[in-house]
């Protein structure tokens, strides 16, 4: 495993943590509970998002557009 994988996972986890904490702050006032919930959700969602990004990248690379040429004279 190269060094890029943990760095990408940490970046995704940070993004999910802060976005989840922000959403939870709007609905609940218990700060400690919000942070724990955001941490657990970011731990669960991060690998799923990483695999989703990998699948999107693979499908983008392997996409072959359908090209049909009509020779009209």
N, C-alpha and C positions, 0 to 999 in steps of 0.2 A: 504494500500500500504506500503510495507516494504521500508527500507532505500536503498536497493540495486538498486531499479528501477531508482531513480533520479541519482544515481552515475553512473550507466551504461549509462543512457541517456546523461549525461554530458561528459563522456568519448567518446561516439560516436560522439557527437556534436563537440568536440574539434578536433577529428581526421578529420571529414568532413570539418570543418572550415579551418584548415591549409592546407589540401590537395587541397581544392577548391581555396584558396587564392594563393597557389603555381602555380596551373594551370592557373589561371587568370593573374598572374604576367607575365607569359610567352607570353600572347597574347595582353595584354593591359598595358599601362604605367601609367594610372590614378590610383594612389594608394588608394585614398579615395573611389572611385567608386568600386574598386576591393574588398575592405574590406566590404562595405555595401552589395554587391552582394554575397560575400562568407557567410556573416552572414545570409542573407535571405535564401540562398540555404541550409545552414546547419540546420536552423530551420525547413525547410520543409522536408528535407531528413531524419533527425534523427528519428522521429517516424516511418517512413516507414522502415528504416533499422532495428529498434528495433523489429517491428512486423515480419519482414522477418526472423530475427534471432530466434525469438520465434517459428515461423512455422518450420524452419529448425530443431530446437531442438526437437519439437514434432514429426516430421516425422522421425527423427533419433531414437527416443525412441520407437516409435511404429512400426519400421521396423521389419518384420519377414522374415528371409531368407527362400527361398523355398528349403527344403531339401527332397530329395527323395533317399531312400536307396534301392538298388537292391540286393536282397538276391540271390546270385548265388553260387551253389555248384557243 
